[in-house]
Amino acid sequence: MGVARYPPAFGNNDDDKGTDMQNIHPKIGQWYKDITGKSFEVISYGTAGVIIEYHDGQAELIEQNKWDSLQLENKHPPVIQ
């Protein structure tokens, strides 16, 4: 079965096509899923690292070197009911 590719509106970067899990450059507003199944949105990034927010509203700063070691895949935003 092929790899699902999301339209550009969902944040595919040119360098993150072709594999399910991989290192991905953070994009503000993009949702990602890590290998543990946790989903989160990038809300900011800079020299200190990447600030993410989980579906429950909890935010976390991930240092850049840790972000670079994460295995991530793009994810559609959650459906809010």
C-alpha positions, 0 to 999 in steps of 0.5 A: 500500500502506498504512502498517504500524502496530504495536500499542501494545506496540511503542511507537507514540506518538500523535504518530507515526502515519501516516508511515513515516519521521519525527521521533519522541519517544524511548520507552525499550524501543522499537526504531527504524530510521534512513534508513541501515537501522541498527536500535537500541533506546532505553535511556534519555533525558534532558536530555543526549540519547537513549542508544541501543543497537545489536543488537551491544550498542554504546551511543551518546549522541545529543544531543537536537538530532541526535535531532530531525533523524533520520528514523526509523520504529518497528521490531519488536525483533530475534528472538534465536536 
